[in-house]
Structures are given as C-alpha cells and as structure tokens.
C-alpha cells in the first residue's frame, strides 16, 4: 500500500478562521443553546482543546465572529469605510444599500444576532457596543452637519438616526427572516431611494 502523505497542518491564522466560520454556520443554524464546542470541533475536524487554545473565553470567539463579518483585511469597519468621501443624501443611500445587499446575499449573520438576542447570549450585546452604536454615532454626526447647514430641521439627531435604521433593518428582517420576499419584490435601488426620500422629506427644513 503506497505511503499516504500526512495532511498539511494549518497555520494558526487559518485554523482560527476555520473555527470562526464553522461556529458562525452552526450558531446561525441551530442557535447558541443548540450548539456546543464539541459540535464546533467535530464539524471543524479538530478537538475541543484546539478551540480553547485559540479562544480561551467565549468573548474572544464572539469578537472574532463580529470582526470576520464586519471588518476589512486591515481591521477597519467595512460599512463606515465605504462612506468615506460621501456627503448628504449619498451617505444614507450608501448605508441602506450596504445593509440591504449584505443581508440579502447572506442572511446568516442576521439570524445569528437574532438567536443571540432571544437566547440572551453575549454576542448581540457585544455587537451593539462595538458596531451598532458606532454606526448610529456616525449617522448622528452627518445629521448634525445637515442641521447646521440648514438642510434638516433642528430635531434630535439620535432619534433621527434610529428612525432611518428602523426602516432599513425592519425591511431586511421582514424580507429575509420572515420570508416576506416571497410576496414582495422590488429592485434594491427602488427600495433604497424610497426610504431615503421618505427620510429626507420628513427631515427637510421647510
């Protein structure tokens, strides 16, 4: 019988990426209560000890999942990075376009966050503190600028930012999680332009 070549050992970064991808898939499919480190290890073809070697605490794994989905290769937030150089209406078009296309192309992260929130696991709380509030604050800053320029009414920027995000996120959740897309089909560009028009018409100084 010919000698079989030993399997190539993964580099540390490759192994960490593999663990994160497997964990994301299982959490999104089975929830957090339905997923154990033993199952993650089995799906990854490793022992539980290897998982604990790279992620000694669950917060480390949760942060790695968030980074894998939200950051670019330089560790910067992909959404906020994509807004550089944009102003006014194009910022809100860009944010809505990014979020809607991201969740339509791969709704697993949205399912994962929903499981986490419903099951009172830490990942959704970590995500809100690290990414959700950062995006809201970024939007607040642009809204404040438009108020100073006299384009928007003098309204609470924090409420306005949450109102816009409410439209976009509810659309994503209803289309993907509730499967509303079986009954409602519109081009993304039409949905995004309508949301932004509604927001700007309501915020515009008369």
N, C-alpha and C positions, 0 to 999 in steps of 0.2 A: 504494500500500500504506500503510495507516494507521501512524502512528508508534507503536511499542511503548514502553510505559512501562519505564524501567530498573528492574531488580529492586531492591527495598528492601535497603539494606545493613544487615546485622545489627549490633546493638550488641555491644560486647566481651563482656559477660556472656552474652548469648545465643549468641555464637559459641563461647565456652568450653564452655557447657552442651551445645551440639550436638556438639562434638568428643568430650566425655566420653561422651555417650550412644552415639555411633557406636562408639567404642573399646570400651565395655563389651559391646555387642552382638557385635562381631567377636571379642573375646577369649574370651567365653563360648562362642561357636560354634566357633571354629577354634583356640583356644589361643593362646599367645603366640608360639610358633615359627611358627605358621601365619598370623600377622597382621603386616603391615608398616605403617609410617607411610604408605607410598604407597597401600595399600588403604584405610586410615582416611580419608585425604584424598580418595580417589576416591569413597568412599561418602558423604562429607560435602559433596562438590561444591566442594572447595577445593584449594589447592596444599599440598604438604608444608611449604613455607615458613610458611604460616599456622599450622600445628600448632606448629612450632618457635618461632614468635613468642609463643604463649601458654604453651607448655610446653617450655622450652629443655632441661630434663632429664627423663628418664623418671620420676623420682621425683615430679615435680610432677604428671604425669598420673595416676600411681597414687594419690597422695594425693587428687586431685580425684575420682577414681572412688569411693574409700572415703567421702569426705565426701558425695558425691551419694547414696550408698545408706544411709549410717548417721546422718547429721545432719539436724536440722530446719532451718528457714529462718533461725534465729538462730545456727546453727553448733553447737548442743548435741546430744549423743548422744540419739537418739530413744528407745532402749530404756531407758537409765538414767533419762532424763527421765520416762518413763511410770511408773516405780516410785516417784516421789515421793509421800510420804504413806502408802505401803503398809508393812505390818509382818508379820513371821512368815510363815505359810503363803502369804498372798496375794502376797508378793514372788516366791516360787518358781512359783506359778500364773501370775503376770504374765510372768515371764521365759520360761517354757515356751510360753505362749500366743503371745507376741510372735514368738519364733523359729520356731515351727512354722507359724504363719499367714504369716509373711514369706516363708519358703522355699517354702511350698505355692503361694502366689499368684504368686511369681516366683522360680523356682529358678536364674535365670541367674547371680546373684552367687555362689551356692554352686559352680556349675560353674566360674566364673572363678577362684575361690580354689583349687579343686582342680587346674585346669590349672597355675596359678602354682606350687603346691607341688610337683607332679610334674615340672614342667619347670625347677624351681629358679630361678624368676624372683622378683623382689623384692617383688611386690605382697602375697603372702601373709605374708611376714615383716613388712612394714610394717603390715599389718592386725593381726597378732598383737600387735605392740608398742603400736599406737595404740588398738585396740579390744578385742581378745581379753583381754589382761591387765587392762585397766581393768574389764571385766565380772567377771572372776574375783575381782579385789580387792574389787569392790563386793559380791559374794556372800559372800566371806570375812568382810567386816565384819558382815553380817547374821547369819552363822552364829556368829561370836564373841559377838554380842549375845544370841543364843538360848542359847548355852552359859552365859553369865553369869547369865541369867535362870533357869537350871536346867531349861530345856525340852529341850535337847540334851545328849547325853553330852559328856564332855571329850575330843573327838577332834580331829585335825589339821584345821583349817578349810580349808586349801589343798587337801587331798586330798578332803574332803567336797564342796567346790565343784566340783572337776573330775569327781567321780563323778556329780553331778547333771547337769552339762553333757554328760557322756558319754552318758547315757541320751537326752537331748533331741536332741543332734546326730546320734547314730547313727540315731535314728528318722527324722530329716529326710533324711539321706544315703541310707538304705536305701529310703525311700518315693519320693524324687524322682530320685536319680542311678541307683539300681539298679532303679527302677520296681517296687518291691515293692507299691506302691499298687494294682497290678493284681490282687493276690492278698489284700491285707489292707485292709479298710475299716472304720474306726471313727470316730465323731464326735470332733472335736478335744477337746471337753470331757471325754470319757471317757478318752482317752489321757492328757491333762494331769493329770486328777485321780488316775489310777492311778500315774503317775510320781511325783507329789508325795506320795501316800500311801506308796508304797514307800520314798521317801527319808526322810520324816518317821518312819515306823515303825522304820526302821533307825537313825535318829539320836536317837530319843526316849530320854530318861533314864528308866530303869525304877524 
